[in-house]
Amino acid sequence: MLSVELSVADDSPLPIRVKDSQRKVKESKGVVLFDRKLGRIVQSKEWFRIAGGITLVANGQELPSELDLKMETEVAIKR
């Protein structure tokens, strides 16, 4: 199972903090292509979706919100 952690560094200049969150990885998939002759990975693709509730604090006010984030990466290694 995949887990997700969201935080803002204590020394961040952003005027916002994360108070509480209930995010989960809702979907994920990926492909890794390994070349036996070269003995290494030559291509990888990953896709995932993180969603859930989150409470942010800005200027002393709590801001209940929803997060729905989709990310996709693709890496091809040149020979």
Secondary structure, DSSP 8 states (H G I E B T S, - for coil): ---------TT---SEEEEEEEEEEEEEEEEEEEETTTTEEEEEEEEEEEEEEEEEEETTEEEEEEEEEEEEEEEE---
